[in-house]
Amino acid sequence: MHILFKSRKDVRAVAEKKRRYRRFLLIVLALALLGSGIYGYWYLEKSVPDKIYVTNGDENKLDHITDNPLITFSDDMEVFSRNSYQVKCSILGTIPLKTVKVEETDRPVVQVCGAPVGIYMETEGVLIIDAGEIKTMDGQMAMPADNIVKPGDYIQKVDGETLNNKSQLIERVAESQGESMVLEVMRQGETVDLKLSPVQANDGSYKLGIWVRDNIQGIGTLTYVEEDNTFGALGHGISDVDVGEILKVGSGELYQADILSVVKGQDGSPGELQGVIHYYPEELIGEINDNSKVGIYGTLSEEGEASLPLRSVEIGRKQEIEIGPATILCCVDGTVQEYGIEVTQIDWNQQDTNKCFTIKVTDQELLDKTGGIVQGMSGSPILQNGRLIGAVTHVFISDATSGYGVFIENMLGH
């Protein structure tokens, strides 16, 4: 029988490996605890709004901010004016979390809508979508604007003269007879001069080799009308499908529209409300003067106010929104109806975007008609506890029954 003895060196080596392994486990545990702590702090910080509006005379102004028992608010406040102050909150009254800005106002009342409207907007200048190829008189392919223009450029002047639409641009290019031209464009907020030389195409006309657009049209939903007849609609801005940027609006008009049919939404394929816009002077119901991330805005005419189904409702503050049942107002078959939904998640601090909370359609009648949320329903008012809290903005491509909403405070605060 053989008896094996380990040397002291081997024993020390094994002991050292065990110590290293224990140190490794302790480091991993410490990092996990640190990560959990950072995530927990971030989660609590995100669960409290940076800024809230409260109603004058409300005795429980801060009760709706959060129901998390770990978060406490200081009794002290820093006053800026009679109706504006700051309140500090902390974790269990010891770890500082954030400072909440509070403004006291009267609770707004608006006229809620939910009806489809026809939208026609002209861009501020002529929008360049991209550069393209031209077949010239000698049969060659030319790209005179390649690496000079950029998608998203807005042509505002040609040789120093203001440009209003693409028809004027075509005329100026035709008049150039191939002589170089200077285009003054707006590029990401800066004015840039671009020198281009038109080429003669195989049909004899002169072209710059650019694809342009000067207007856009479609159907959306009117969200609300204020006391002074100003309106908000869509809940998101109108972007060019090719450039992907919010269009700069020079002018726009709002028309009566009717929904004719519905393409039902399916997972992976958004549906659509299909309708007709009545482009007649007598069907003009308003003017559009702004296109922003949180909606389009303008003024409703007296004829428009009389023709739309409007009713007065109070505004719900964002901190008053609850996870749970709500409703939307929309028109999918000729009349505005109220359908049941659920608010499923809320992001209190989404102030500059149109994806502030998520919703899910639960009303079987609406699911049977549309499959959920479809294109054209953007701007549909969302109500909870009898108050207007937001508007529908997007549908989830992967789940046609669900989508995003924007806080009504964001739309009104634009």
C-alpha positions in Angstrom: 0.0 0.0 0.0 1.3 3.4 -1.0 0.6 6.5 1.1 0.7 9.8 -0.7 1.9 12.9 1.2 1.3 16.5 0.0 4.1 18.8 0.4 3.7 22.0 2.4 4.0 23.9 -0.9 1.1 22.0 -2.4 -1.0 22.7 0.8 -0.2 26.4 0.6 -1.1 26.5 -3.1 -4.5 25.0 -2.5 -5.2 27.3 0.4 -4.2 30.3 -1.7 -6.6 29.2 -4.5 -9.4 29.0 -2.0 -8.7 32.5 -0.6 -8.6 33.9 -4.2 -11.9 32.2 -4.9 -13.5 33.6 -1.8 -12.2 37.1 -2.6 -13.6 36.7 -6.1 -17.0 35.8 -4.7 -17.0 38.7 -2.3 -16.1 41.1 -5.1 -18.9 39.7 -7.3 -21.3 40.0 -4.4 -20.2 43.6 -3.7 -20.6 44.6 -7.3 -24.1 43.0 -7.4 -25.1 44.8 -4.3 -23.7 48.1 -5.7 -25.5 47.6 -9.0 -28.8 46.7 -7.2 -28.4 49.9 -5.1 -27.7 52.1 -8.1 -30.6 50.6 -10.0 -32.9 50.9 -7.0 -32.0 54.6 -6.5 -32.5 55.2 -10.3 -35.8 53.5 -10.2 -37.0 55.5 -7.2 -35.7 58.7 -8.8 -37.6 58.0 -12.0 -40.8 57.2 -10.1 -41.1 60.9 -9.0 -41.8 63.6 -11.5 -39.3 66.5 -11.9 -42.1 69.0 -12.2 -45.8 68.9 -11.4 -48.8 71.2 -11.6 -51.3 71.2 -8.8 -54.7 72.8 -8.5 -55.2 75.9 -6.4 -57.1 75.2 -3.2 -56.2 71.4 -3.2 -55.3 70.5 0.4 -53.5 67.3 -0.6 -51.3 68.7 -3.3 -48.5 66.1 -3.0 -50.6 63.0 -2.2 -50.7 61.9 -5.9 -47.0 62.2 -6.7 -46.1 58.7 -5.5 -47.5 55.9 -3.4 -44.1 54.4 -2.7 -43.7 54.1 1.1 -39.9 54.5 0.8 -40.2 58.1 -0.5 -40.9 60.9 1.9 -41.3 64.7 1.2 -39.9 67.4 3.3 -42.3 69.7 5.2 -40.0 72.7 4.2 -40.3 74.3 0.8 -38.4 76.8 -1.2 -40.8 79.5 -2.5 -40.1 81.2 -5.8 -43.4 83.1 -6.1 -47.0 83.0 -4.8 -47.8 79.9 -7.0 -44.4 78.3 -7.5 -42.1 76.4 -5.1 -39.8 73.4 -4.7 -40.1 70.4 -2.4 -37.3 68.0 -1.6 -37.9 64.3 -1.3 -35.7 61.6 0.1 -35.5 57.8 0.7 -36.9 57.1 4.2 -36.2 60.7 5.1 -32.4 60.2 5.1 -31.0 59.7 1.6 -31.6 62.8 -0.7 -33.4 61.7 -3.9 -34.5 64.8 -5.9 -36.2 68.2 -5.8 -39.6 68.5 -7.3 -40.8 71.8 -8.8 -44.4 72.5 -8.0 -46.7 75.1 -9.7 -50.2 75.9 -8.6 -52.7 76.7 -11.3 -56.4 76.5 -11.8 -57.5 73.2 -13.3 -57.9 73.7 -17.0 -61.1 72.8 -18.8 -61.0 72.0 -22.5 -63.5 70.7 -25.1 -62.5 67.1 -25.9 -63.1 65.8 -29.5 -62.0 62.4 -31.0 -63.3 63.1 -34.5 -61.1 62.5 -37.6 -59.8 65.5 -39.5 -58.1 66.1 -42.8 -54.6 67.6 -42.5 -52.9 69.6 -45.3 -49.6 71.3 -44.5 -47.1 73.2 -46.7 -43.4 73.1 -45.7 -41.4 76.2 -44.8 -39.5 76.3 -48.1 -39.0 73.2 -50.3 -37.7 70.1 -48.5 -34.9 68.1 -50.2 -35.5 64.4 -49.8 -32.4 63.2 -51.6 -30.2 63.6 -54.7 -30.9 61.5 -57.8 -29.5 60.6 -61.2 -30.4 62.3 -64.5 -30.0 60.8 -68.0 -28.5 63.6 -70.0 -28.9 64.5 -73.7 -25.8 62.5 -74.6 -27.1 59.4 -72.8 -24.8 59.7 -69.8 -26.0 59.5 -66.2 -25.2 62.6 -64.1 -25.8 63.5 -60.4 -25.2 67.3 -60.2 -26.4 67.5 -56.6 -24.5 64.5 -55.2 -22.4 65.3 -52.1 -23.7 68.9 -52.2 -27.3 68.7 -50.9 -28.3 66.6 -47.9 -31.7 65.0 -47.1 -33.6 67.3 -44.7 -32.2 70.6 -46.3 -35.0 73.2 -46.8 -34.5 75.4 -49.9 -35.6 78.9 -48.9 -34.1 81.1 -51.6 -32.8 80.7 -55.1 -30.2 83.3 -56.2 -31.4 85.6 -53.4 -35.1 85.3 -54.1 -37.6 83.7 -51.7 -38.9 80.3 -52.8 -42.4 79.3 -51.8 -43.0 76.0 -53.5 -41.5 73.4 -55.8 -43.3 74.9 -58.9 -41.3 78.1 -58.5 -38.2 76.0 -58.2 -38.9 74.1 -61.4 -39.5 77.5 -63.2 -36.2 78.9 -61.9 -34.3 75.9 -63.0 -35.9 76.0 -66.4 -35.0 79.7 -66.8 -31.4 79.0 -65.8 -30.5 77.3 -69.1 -27.8 75.4 -67.3 -26.2 78.4 -65.6 -25.1 77.7 -62.0 -27.5 78.7 -59.2 -27.1 79.4 -55.6 -29.6 77.7 -53.3 -29.9 79.1 -49.8 -30.9 76.2 -47.6 -31.7 75.8 -43.9 -29.6 72.8 -42.6 -30.1 71.8 -38.9 -30.9 75.4 -37.9 -28.1 77.0 -39.9 -28.2 78.9 -43.2 -26.0 77.4 -45.9 -25.4 78.5 -49.5 -25.1 75.7 -52.1 -23.9 76.2 -55.7 -25.5 73.9 -58.2 -25.4 73.7 -62.0 -28.5 72.2 -63.7 -27.9 69.7 -66.4 -30.0 69.1 -69.5 -32.0 65.9 -69.4 -32.6 63.7 -72.4 -36.1 65.2 -72.7 -34.5 68.7 -73.2 -35.5 70.1 -69.8 -33.0 71.3 -67.2 -32.8 69.6 -63.8 -30.9 69.8 -60.6 -31.1 66.1 -59.8 -32.9 66.5 -56.4 -36.1 64.9 -55.1 -38.2 67.6 -53.3 -41.5 67.9 -51.4 -43.4 71.0 -50.4 -46.6 69.6 -48.8 -48.0 66.7 -46.9 -51.5 65.5 -46.2 -53.3 62.8 -44.3 -55.9 61.9 -41.7 -55.6 62.2 -37.9 -57.7 62.8 -34.8 -58.5 66.1 -33.2 -57.7 65.9 -29.5 -59.1 69.1 -27.9 -60.1 72.6 -28.4 -59.4 75.4 -25.9 -61.6 78.3 -24.9 -59.9 80.6 -27.4 -60.6 78.1 -30.2 -57.0 76.9 -30.4 -56.7 73.2 -30.9 -54.3 70.4 -30.4 -54.2 67.2 -32.5 -52.3 64.0 -33.2 -50.2 64.0 -30.0 -47.0 63.7 -32.1 -45.4 65.7 -34.9 -45.7 65.0 -38.6 -42.4 63.8 -40.0 -41.4 63.2 -43.6 -41.4 59.5 -44.2 -38.2 59.7 -46.3 -36.1 62.1 -44.2 -37.5 61.1 -40.8 -37.5 64.6 -39.4 -40.3 66.8 -38.1 -41.5 69.0 -41.0 -41.1 72.7 -40.7 -44.5 74.1 -41.4 -45.1 77.3 -43.3 -48.8 77.0 -43.4 -51.5 74.4 -43.1 -55.2 73.8 -43.1 -57.7 71.5 -41.3 -60.6 70.0 -43.2 -63.6 67.8 -42.6 -62.9 64.1 -43.1 -64.8 60.8 -43.1 -63.6 57.3 -42.3 -64.7 54.9 -45.1 -63.0 51.6 -44.0 -60.5 50.1 -41.6 -57.5 47.9 -42.2 -57.2 45.9 -39.0 -54.0 45.9 -37.2 -52.1 42.7 -36.6 -48.9 41.9 -34.7 -46.1 42.9 -36.9 -48.4 44.9 -39.2 -50.0 48.2 -38.1 -53.5 48.8 -39.4 -55.0 52.0 -40.8 -58.1 54.2 -40.9 -58.9 54.8 -44.5 -61.0 57.8 -45.4 -61.6 60.8 -47.6 -60.6 64.5 -47.0 -63.1 67.1 -48.2 -60.8 69.7 -49.9 -63.6 72.2 -50.4 -63.7 75.8 -49.1 -66.9 75.0 -47.2 -65.3 72.0 -45.5 -62.3 74.1 -44.2 -62.6 74.0 -40.4 -59.3 75.5 -39.2 -55.7 76.7 -39.8 -52.5 74.9 -38.7 -49.6 77.0 -37.5 -47.3 74.7 -35.7 -46.0 71.1 -36.0 -44.1 69.9 -32.9 -43.0 66.7 -31.2 -46.2 66.6 -29.1 -48.8 67.5 -31.8 -50.0 69.9 -34.4 -51.6 73.2 -33.3 -53.7 75.9 -34.8 -57.0 77.7 -34.6 -60.5 76.2 -35.2 -63.0 78.2 -37.2 -66.5 78.9 -35.9 -67.8 76.5 -38.6 -65.4 73.9 -37.4 -66.5 74.3 -33.8 -70.1 73.9 -34.8 -69.5 70.8 -36.9 -67.4 68.8 -34.5 -68.7 66.7 -31.5 -67.1 68.7 -28.6 -67.8 68.4 -24.9 -66.2 70.1 -21.9 -63.9 68.0 -19.6 -61.4 68.8 -16.9 -57.7 68.1 -17.4 -56.2 65.3 -15.3 -52.7 66.0 -13.9 -50.0 63.5 -14.8 -49.4 62.6 -11.2 -53.1 61.7 -11.0 -52.9 59.1 -13.7 -53.3 55.6 -12.3 -52.4 52.1 -13.6 -55.8 50.6 -14.5 -59.0 51.2 -16.5 -59.4 54.3 -18.8 -61.2 55.1 -22.1 -60.4 56.5 -25.5 -62.6 58.6 -27.8 -62.2 57.7 -31.5 -64.2 57.4 -34.7 -63.8 54.2 -36.7 -67.3 53.8 -38.2 -68.8 57.3 -38.6 -69.4 58.3 -35.1 -67.2 59.2 -32.1 -67.5 56.5 -29.4 -65.8 55.8 -26.1 -63.9 52.5 -25.8 -62.3 50.7 -22.8 -58.5 50.5 -22.4 -56.0 49.9 -19.6 -53.1 52.2 -18.6 -50.3 49.7 -18.1 -47.2 51.8 -17.4 -46.3 55.4 -16.6 -43.0 57.3 -17.1 -43.4 60.4 -15.1 -40.5 62.3 -16.5 -41.2 62.1 -20.2 -41.7 65.8 -20.6 -40.2 66.3 -24.1 -41.5 63.2 -25.9 -44.8 61.7 -26.9 -44.2 58.3 -25.3 -45.2 59.1 -21.7 -47.3 56.1 -20.7 -48.4 52.8 -22.3 -52.0 51.6 -22.9 -53.7 48.4 -24.0 -57.1 48.2 -25.7 -59.4 45.9 -23.8 -62.8 46.8 -25.4 -63.8 43.8 -27.5 -65.9 45.9 -29.8 -62.9 48.1 -30.8 -60.7 45.0 -31.1 -63.2 43.5 -33.5 -63.3 46.6 -35.6 -59.6 47.6 -35.7 -57.5 44.9 -34.0 -56.4 47.6 -31.5 -54.6 50.8 -32.3 -54.2 51.8 -36.0 -52.8 54.6 -38.0 -55.2 57.5 -38.0 -56.1 57.1 -34.3 -53.2 59.3 -33.2 -54.6 62.1 -31.2 -57.5 60.1 -29.8 -58.3 61.5 -26.4 -57.6 59.3 -23.3 -59.8 59.8 -20.3 -59.6 58.5 -16.8 -61.9 59.2 -13.9 -63.8 61.6 -16.1 -60.8 63.8 -16.9 -58.6 64.1 -20.0 -55.2 62.7 -19.2 -53.6 62.4 -22.7 -53.8 61.3 -26.3 -52.9 58.1 -28.3 -49.6 58.6 -30.2 -48.1 55.3 -31.3 -48.9 51.6 -31.7 -46.5 48.8 -30.9 -45.5 47.0 -34.1 -45.2 43.7 -32.2 -48.6 44.1 -30.4 -51.4 45.9 -32.3 -53.5 46.1 -29.1 -51.0 48.3 -27.3 -49.3 51.6 -27.8 -48.1 54.9 -26.3 -49.9 58.0 -25.0 -48.6 61.5 -24.3 -49.5 63.5 -21.2 -52.2 66.1 -21.9 -50.1 68.5 -19.8 -47.3 68.1 -22.4 -49.6 69.0 -25.3 -51.1 72.0 -23.4 -47.7 73.2 -22.2 -46.2 73.3 -25.7 
